[in-house]
Amino acid sequence: MEELAFKGLIPRIAALLLREADGDEVHGLSHQDIAERLGVYRETATSALNELKTAGIIEIGRKRITITDRQRLERAASE
């Protein structure tokens, strides 16, 4: 069950990051902000963000996310 919910979350987070990006940077969004926009718990959003980070698609800083592989993030958003 968790895997099904999680798979739906990755494309939603990817799409949000692409919408909010200024170039390859997303500024001013905390994990809590992302969670609230997507209607999920912060911990769930953090897990999904960490999965994207582990895959080398994004880098996470303090209220800053850098898109390191835009092509893969766009593919993730369309899944």
C-alpha positions in Angstrom: 0.0 0.0 0.0 2.8 2.5 1.0 4.6 1.7 -2.3 1.5 2.6 -4.4 1.0 5.9 -2.5 4.7 6.7 -2.8 4.9 6.1 -6.5 2.1 8.6 -7.0 4.0 11.1 -4.9 7.2 11.2 -6.8 5.6 12.5 -10.0 3.7 15.1 -8.0 6.8 16.3 -6.3 8.8 16.3 -9.5 6.1 18.4 -11.2 6.0 20.8 -8.3 9.8 21.3 -8.4 9.7 21.9 -12.1 6.9 24.5 -11.7 8.7 26.3 -8.9 12.2 26.2 -10.3 14.0 29.4 -11.3 16.5 27.8 -13.7 17.7 24.8 -11.8 17.1 26.2 -8.4 14.0 26.0 -6.2 14.2 28.6 -3.4 12.1 29.2 -0.3 10.3 25.8 0.0 10.8 23.7 3.1 9.9 20.1 3.3 6.8 21.2 5.3 5.8 23.7 2.5 6.1 20.9 -0.1 4.1 18.5 2.0 1.3 21.1 2.6 1.1 21.9 -1.1 0.7 18.2 -1.9 -1.5 17.3 1.0 0.9 14.8 2.6 2.8 14.5 5.8 6.2 16.2 6.0 7.9 12.8 6.6 6.3 11.4 3.5 7.5 14.4 1.4 11.0 14.1 2.9 11.2 10.4 2.0 10.2 11.1 -1.6 12.7 14.0 -1.8 15.4 11.8 -0.4 14.6 9.2 -3.1 15.1 11.8 -5.8 18.3 12.9 -4.1 19.7 9.3 -3.8 18.9 8.9 -7.6 21.1 11.9 -8.3 18.2 14.0 -9.7 18.2 16.7 -7.1 20.4 18.1 -4.3 18.8 19.3 -1.1 19.9 22.3 1.0 18.3 24.6 3.5 15.1 25.9 1.8 17.0 25.3 -1.5 16.7 22.4 -4.0 19.0 22.1 -7.0 17.9 20.2 -10.0 20.9 18.2 -11.1 19.2 16.1 -13.8 16.3 18.0 -15.3 15.7 15.4 -18.0 15.2 12.6 -15.4 13.1 14.9 -13.2 10.8 15.7 -16.2 10.5 11.9 -16.9 9.6 11.4 -13.2 7.0 14.1 -13.4 5.3 12.4 -16.4 5.1 8.9 -14.8 
